[in-house]
Amino acid sequence: MIIILIVFYIFCLPKQLFKDPTATVITSSNSELLGAQISKDGQWRFPHNDSIPEKFKTCIVQFEDEYFYKHPGFNPISILKALRDNLKSNSVKRGGSTITQQVIRLSRKGQKRTYLEKLKEIILATRLELRESKESILSFYSSNAPFGGNVVGLDAASWRYFNRNANNLSWAESATLAVLPNAPSLIYPGKNQEQLLEKRNRLLKKLLDNSIIDTLTYQLSIAEGLPQKPYRLPQIAPHLLQKVAQKYYGKRIQTTLIMQLQERINHLVKTHYNQLSQNEIYNAAVLVLDVKTRQVLAYVGNTPTDKMHQKDVDIIDKPRSTGSILKPFLYASMLDAGDLLPNTLVADVPTQFGSYNPENYDKTYDGAVPASRALSRSLNVPAVRMLQDFGLDRFYHYLKKLHLKDLKYNANHYGLSLVLGGAESNLWDLCKSYAALSSTLNHFSEHSSEYFSNEFCEPTFLASEVIDFGNKTTDKTLFDAASIYLTYESLKEVNRPESDESWEFFDGSKQIAWKTGTSFGFRDAWAIGATKDYVVGVWVGNADGEGRPGLVGVQTAAPILFDVFNLLPNSDWFIKPFDELKEITICKQSGYRASAYCDDDEKKFIQVSGLKTKPCPYHILIHVDKNEDFQVNSSCEDITNIKHKSWFVLPPLMAYYYKAKNPFYKPLPKYRTDCLNNSSISIEFIYPKANNNIFLPKDFNGETNDLILKIAHSKPETTVFWYVDDAFLGSTKDIHELAVKPNKGKHAITVVDEFGNESKRWFEISE
């Protein structure tokens, strides 16, 4: 029987005393409260906390159980006194319970207060004393004691009644909370204030009498007022709290967020929201990553808008149209593959691929533009042409290695619009990709030109998690360091002198590689910036997808981006990865490797893979007379009088637009009339584009407007003959434009020059 009783005694206490649901709590990297989500039973009950502030510990022991550290779980003297008083009054006047017994009673909620139940509490209390330390028992009490209303536990009570952490409470505040569990339904802030004040001051007097506090502290403490109503709990990172609650519901999670930075960015976003909302733009999101640790330093999932405008939606992980934000990855891919040099001239002319007709934001064309400048100015036509040359599948392969989870379809589904916003991604994935690029450069410089195998990893907002970058390797993870560095060098110049749209937002003391993006229909505005230490990502728009005029990356997202960077410490620029670079001679005008005919070259560092690019195709050797006015050859000029000269020549269509913005561009000199000319001639259509469907509007008199046909000829002085559907229309010379009024339907334009060279194009007129 004794053995049975001993076994029963050993196993009588449940392994887990408290199974009540708890609130989800997140704290900053310094353990400051960022926010909490109420528990499933509607109680503000924070997860169990082993740490108890000394002031509260002293107050609760002095008030509830002065002999707590001396008894084995129950106090016989207190029990006898309580039994005597209760029998005399024939009612329950006094409990006589120790803190240990109260912990047992709290764990056995709903039990009636009878003498049998009291006996059970005593047995279980002694068992608890044998299993747990005194400090642990106090922590059970402070985490589960009721503090009035739906507030349970010291941590929740401290924030609800005093709006601060329990460690920062004064003696008066600690004493107030210590007396609340004694009768939480009768006395709590806002109810029966006189009784609460009397209880608190009685406890403070006891602390004075026991020399725990001095007279001055006592006088100051009793002068303090009582809390009148509960405070709202902090909601400094509400959208991160939502994310944490999905996986860690009911737990206390220490995050990597920096409290001060998070609060300042919250204020910053609110300020911009007040301006943006005047244009009916209601939502924005900001993410800040530490490049070296890949930790989230700030997480603003939305603006402080209202429910009608989806204030609770966390935009950071929601798929949105990318706009131009993927262009740097195309540029880096082409550099990495050796298909491009940083300043290689790329075509910027009217372009059509089937029914797809990309256009630049300003509807103009440069003819030819250096690839780096096309990226920094975010020109659409060069980007699409570069993608066409590079190969859609090849670029898609690079993007898939970035682990962009919203890239769900195959390459053909997106087509060439992939680089202009035809695909969707989210702020989290894009920021992590830019952080991986920065980290690749850092690791390459810091670890003897080696890479890490797990560079493109997921960032973390958990303080307990340390990112594993994998093993060192001499093989690149995705892009080589030189390609990333040269891409960042271009992004450092985004929208600066060439376009003043964002110059006012650029702080010259901060070297930042950054890129903006605007989706079709002005639905999404992006800005992402990267330095050695930080990546900042900003999205602005409407969560419901409504587009708004002026919702442009450089106008709405960029100002927020640079305001955030102003809150961060300055970073040094990246160290040049010399081991992946090679210094060669580059043609200044074309950006290609210098050919034998380039007369103006310079030394430049390029990526090693760029050594396989072809030499400059735009410089040719021509023969001119002594005055360099005409081209000549041996058929019309003595060889001794012929000068050999290098000349920069672009294809006709590129030259047509290039010379409009480059006044120093010189077309090839004409052949002297007495010379035989057997050089190649090319003709290219400017308008209409191939297979265009054209609508001709009518003027105020009801007359249909003319269709203006345009071509570019490599020798503008040549006479060109025009035909529509084999019907002769006329001829042009020097300026090759012709006005026609074709009927509705399909038509063919044919142009033939005086040397018999011919070009043809189909188009359709619709009403």
Protein Blocks (a to p, Z undefined) as FASTA:
>chain_A
ZZmmmmmmmmmpcfblblcdcddddddfkopafbdcddfkopacddddfbdcfklmmmmm
mmmommlmmmgoiafklmmmmmmmmmmnopafbgoiafklmmmmmmmghiacdfklmmmm
mmmmmmmmmmpcfklmmmmmmmmpceehjbecjklmmmmmnopafklpcfklmmmmmmmm
mmmmlncghiakllmmmmmmmmmmmmmmnomacfklmmmmmmpccdfbdcddddfblmlm
mmmmmmmgoiacddfbdfklmmmmmmmmmmmmmmmmmnopabdcdddddfklopafbdcf
bdcddfklopmbcfklpccdekjmlmmmmmmmmmmnopacfklccddddddehjaccddf
klpaehiacfklmmmnopaklmmmmmmmnopklmmmmmmmnopaklmbcfklnommlmno
paccdfklmmmmmmmmmmmmmmmmmngoiacfklmccddfbfkbccdebjadfbdfkbcf
klmmmmmmmmmmgoilmpmklmmmpcfkbccdddddddehilaccdddddfkbccddddd
dfklpacehiafklmmmmmmmmmmmmpccdddddddfklgccddddfklopacdfklcbd
cdddddfklmmpccdfkbccddddfkomaccdfklpcfklpccdddddddfklmmmmmmm
mmkbccdddddfkbccfbdcddddfbdcehiacdddddfkopacddddddddfblmbccd
ddeehiafbdcehiacddddddedddddddddfkopacdddddddZZ
